[in-house]
Amino acid sequence: MAQRRDIQLILEMMRDSLQETLREARQIKRAAIEEEILIRVANFDKTCNNALRHVGKAESLLRNTSATAKVGR
């Protein structure tokens, strides 16, 4: 009878340990997802900044070309 109780206690301890491991795994997964989101947002921001920089250069070229064309008339 004592042996059965020992086995039951061991199984309960194993269950508790597994539940704690699952909680930790969920926290790690959540942190990894958050990190991935931050990386993707940073990449998106960089892409948008590059696009805006090119638009600015294009606008500047258009202004310069327009000004040069007016002077040449």
MDTraj code that builds the backbone (N, CA, C; nanometers):
import mdtraj as md
import numpy as np

residues = "MET ALA GLN ARG ARG ASP ILE GLN LEU ILE LEU GLU MET MET ARG ASP SER LEU GLN GLU THR LEU ARG GLU ALA ARG GLN ILE LYS ARG ALA ALA ILE GLU GLU GLU ILE LEU ILE ARG VAL ALA ASN PHE ASP LYS THR CYS ASN ASN ALA LEU ARG HIS VAL GLY LYS ALA GLU SER LEU LEU ARG ASN THR SER ALA THR ALA LYS VAL GLY ARG".split()
xyz = np.array([
    [0.0822, -0.1182, 0.0000],
    [0.0000, 0.0000, 0.0000],
    [0.0875, 0.1258, 0.0000],
    [0.1957, 0.1237, 0.0761],
    [0.2866, 0.2384, 0.0821],
    [0.3545, 0.2583, -0.0534],
    [0.3809, 0.1486, -0.1197],
    [0.4457, 0.1561, -0.2510],
    [0.3522, 0.2254, -0.3515],
    [0.2252, 0.1936, -0.3437],
    [0.1261, 0.2556, -0.4323],
    [0.1190, 0.4071, -0.4061],
    [0.1234, 0.4447, -0.2804],
    [0.1189, 0.5865, -0.2430],
    [0.2449, 0.6590, -0.2923],
    [0.3597, 0.5911, -0.2827],
    [0.4849, 0.6485, -0.3322],
    [0.4781, 0.6728, -0.4834],
    [0.4243, 0.5753, -0.5543],
    [0.4106, 0.5872, -0.7001],
    [0.3164, 0.7031, -0.7341],
    [0.2071, 0.7139, -0.6590],
    [0.1110, 0.8214, -0.6822],
    [0.1766, 0.9579, -0.6580],
    [0.2556, 0.9690, -0.5527],
    [0.3259, 1.0946, -0.5237],
    [0.4267, 1.1286, -0.6332],
    [0.4970, 1.0278, -0.6787],
    [0.5944, 1.0488, -0.7863],
    [0.5243, 1.0968, -0.9130],
    [0.4115, 1.0330, -0.9453],
    [0.3366, 1.0734, -1.0639],
    [0.2828, 1.2154, -1.0514],
    [0.2380, 1.2525, -0.9337],
    [0.1907, 1.3895, -0.9117],
    [0.3048, 1.4901, -0.9274],
    [0.4223, 1.4548, -0.8770],
    [0.5390, 1.5421, -0.8909],
    [0.5776, 1.5559, -1.0383],
    [0.5718, 1.4455, -1.1105],
    [0.6034, 1.4490, -1.2536],
    [0.5027, 1.5370, -1.3280],
    [0.3759, 1.5260, -1.2926],
    [0.2716, 1.6068, -1.3553],
    [0.2969, 1.7551, -1.3274],
    [0.3284, 1.7880, -1.2035],
    [0.3568, 1.9268, -1.1680],
    [0.4780, 1.9799, -1.2452],
    [0.5788, 1.8960, -1.2574],
    [0.6985, 1.9343, -1.3302],
    [0.6662, 1.9576, -1.4779],
    [0.5863, 1.8710, -1.5359],
    [0.5476, 1.8873, -1.6760],
    [0.4643, 2.0130, -1.6969],
    [0.3758, 2.0414, -1.6041],
    [0.2952, 2.1626, -1.6153],
    [0.3834, 2.2868, -1.6087],
    [0.4805, 2.2863, -1.5208],
    [0.5739, 2.3991, -1.5109],
    [0.6544, 2.4121, -1.6402],
    [0.6976, 2.2999, -1.6950],
    [0.7718, 2.3010, -1.8209],
    [0.6865, 2.3582, -1.9332],
    [0.5599, 2.3207, -1.9372],
    [0.4688, 2.3746, -2.0387],
    [0.4496, 2.5255, -2.0220],
    [0.4372, 2.5718, -1.8985],
    [0.4249, 2.7160, -1.8737],
    [0.5494, 2.7896, -1.9246],
    [0.6652, 2.7345, -1.8942],
    [0.7900, 2.7958, -1.9387],
    [0.7999, 2.7946, -2.0903],
    [0.7583, 2.6847, -2.1525],
    [0.7624, 2.6750, -2.2986],
    [0.6706, 2.7793, -2.3615],
    [0.5529, 2.8001, -2.3023],
    [0.4609, 2.9020, -2.3545],
    [0.5221, 3.0413, -2.3421],
    [0.5904, 3.0680, -2.2305],
    [0.6545, 3.1983, -2.2121],
    [0.7662, 3.2188, -2.3155],
    [0.8435, 3.1150, -2.3390],
    [0.9521, 3.1228, -2.4374],
    [0.8944, 3.1460, -2.5765],
    [0.7878, 3.0729, -2.6081],
    [0.7228, 3.0886, -2.7387],
    [0.6702, 3.2311, -2.7550],
    [0.6059, 3.2826, -2.6523],
    [0.5519, 3.4189, -2.6563],
    [0.6641, 3.5206, -2.6779],
    [0.7746, 3.5023, -2.6068],
    [0.8884, 3.5935, -2.6212],
    [0.9474, 3.5844, -2.7617],
    [0.9559, 3.4640, -2.8158],
    [1.0099, 3.4459, -2.9513],
    [0.9193, 3.5120, -3.0542],
    [0.7892, 3.4997, -3.0369],
    [0.6945, 3.5627, -3.1290],
    [0.7074, 3.7147, -3.1202],
    [0.7162, 3.7676, -2.9993],
    [0.7316, 3.9128, -2.9822],
    [0.8602, 3.9618, -3.0482],
    [0.9677, 3.8858, -3.0324],
    [1.0952, 3.9243, -3.0928],
    [1.0856, 3.9221, -3.2446],
    [1.0205, 3.8196, -3.2981],
    [1.0022, 3.8090, -3.4440],
    [0.9199, 3.9263, -3.4956],
    [0.8167, 3.9642, -3.4226],
    [0.7331, 4.0784, -3.4626],
    [0.8171, 4.2062, -3.4635],
    [0.8972, 4.2262, -3.3593],
    [0.9819, 4.3461, -3.3530],
    [1.0816, 4.3511, -3.4690],
    [1.1379, 4.2379, -3.5028],
    [1.2336, 4.2316, -3.6145],
    [1.1628, 4.2662, -3.7455],
    [1.0437, 4.2090, -3.7661],
    [0.9699, 4.2360, -3.8903],
    [0.9260, 4.3818, -3.8992],
    [0.8838, 4.4382, -3.7869],
    [0.8442, 4.5794, -3.7866],
    [0.9654, 4.6671, -3.8185],
    [1.0796, 4.6352, -3.7611],
    [1.2014, 4.7124, -3.7891],
    [1.2376, 4.7036, -3.9371],
    [1.2262, 4.5842, -3.9951],
    [1.2552, 4.5678, -4.1380],
    [1.1563, 4.6462, -4.2232],
    [1.0295, 4.6437, -4.1856],
    [0.9264, 4.7181, -4.2576],
    [0.9554, 4.8678, -4.2490],
    [0.9933, 4.9133, -4.1298],
    [1.0261, 5.0542, -4.1095],
    [1.1440, 5.0944, -4.1981],
    [1.2447, 5.0080, -4.2037],
    [1.3620, 5.0350, -4.2866],
    [1.3215, 5.0435, -4.4344],
    [1.2358, 4.9528, -4.4776],
    [1.1881, 4.9529, -4.6162],
    [1.1121, 5.0817, -4.6472],
    [1.0249, 5.1223, -4.5564],
    [0.9483, 5.2462, -4.5756],
    [1.0406, 5.3668, -4.5794],
    [1.1390, 5.3694, -4.4916],
    [1.2344, 5.4809, -4.4905],
    [1.3126, 5.4881, -4.6209],
    [1.3523, 5.3720, -4.6738],
    [1.4233, 5.3705, -4.8023],
    [1.3336, 5.4230, -4.9135],
    [1.2087, 5.3791, -4.9139],
    [1.1141, 5.4255, -5.0164],
    [1.0936, 5.5761, -5.0052],
    [1.0773, 5.6267, -4.8838],
    [1.0595, 5.7711, -4.8649],
    [1.1825, 5.8491, -4.9090],
    [1.3000, 5.7948, -4.8844],
    [1.4242, 5.8596, -4.9260],
    [1.4282, 5.8698, -5.0791],
    [1.3880, 5.7625, -5.1492],
    [1.3861, 5.7636, -5.2957],
    [1.2824, 5.8629, -5.3486],
    [1.1686, 5.8709, -5.2826],
    [1.0672, 5.9685, -5.3228],
    [1.1225, 6.1099, -5.3063],
    [1.1896, 6.1345, -5.1963],
    [1.2508, 6.2657, -5.1735],
    [1.3523, 6.2998, -5.2817],
    [1.4355, 6.2023, -5.3201],
    [1.5340, 6.2252, -5.4257],
    [1.4648, 6.2537, -5.5583],
    [1.3577, 6.1778, -5.5863],
    [1.2839, 6.1987, -5.7111],
    [1.2209, 6.3379, -5.7137],
    [1.1630, 6.3789, -5.6026],
    [1.1035, 6.5129, -5.5951],
    [1.2101, 6.6195, -5.6158],
    [1.3250, 6.6005, -5.5557],
    [1.4350, 6.6966, -5.5696],
    [1.4808, 6.7036, -5.7147],
    [1.4938, 6.5891, -5.7801],
    [1.5341, 6.5871, -5.9211],
    [1.4304, 6.6575, -6.0080],
    [1.3036, 6.6324, -5.9786],
    [1.1978, 6.6980, -6.0563],
    [1.2025, 6.8490, -6.0372],
    [1.2232, 6.8943, -5.9146],
    [1.2321, 7.0389, -5.8891],
    [1.3520, 7.0988, -5.9623],
    [1.4660, 7.0307, -5.9528],
    [1.5875, 7.0807, -6.0188],
    [1.5725, 7.0810, -6.1702],
    [1.5122, 6.9762, -6.2227],
    [1.4910, 6.9670, -6.3669],
    [1.3938, 7.0750, -6.4126],
    [1.2896, 7.0966, -6.3342],
    [1.1913, 7.1989, -6.3666],
    [1.2538, 7.3371, -6.3609],
    [1.3329, 7.3647, -6.2601],
    [1.3997, 7.4928, -6.2454],
    [1.4993, 7.5164, -6.3585],
    [1.5718, 7.4111, -6.3954],
    [1.6693, 7.4213, -6.5034],
    [1.5989, 7.4471, -6.6369],
    [1.4846, 7.3815, -6.6572],
    [1.4088, 7.4002, -6.7811],
    [1.3563, 7.5426, -6.7903],
    [1.3133, 7.6006, -6.6792],
    [1.2617, 7.7378, -6.6789],
    [1.3732, 7.8371, -6.7081],
    [1.4905, 7.8129, -6.6544],
    [1.6055, 7.9018, -6.6760],
    [1.6493, 7.8943, -6.8228],
    [1.6412, 7.7773, -6.8794],
    [1.6852, 7.7553, -7.0175],
    [1.5904, 7.8177, -7.1187],
    [1.4711, 7.8536, -7.0828],
    [1.3742, 7.9100, -7.1790],
    [1.4060, 8.0476, -7.2165],
])
top = md.Topology()
chain = top.add_chain()
for i, resn in enumerate(residues, 1):
    res = top.add_residue(resn, chain, resSeq=i)
    for name in ("N", "CA", "C"):
        top.add_atom(name, md.element.get_by_symbol(name[0]), res)
traj = md.Trajectory(xyz[None], top)
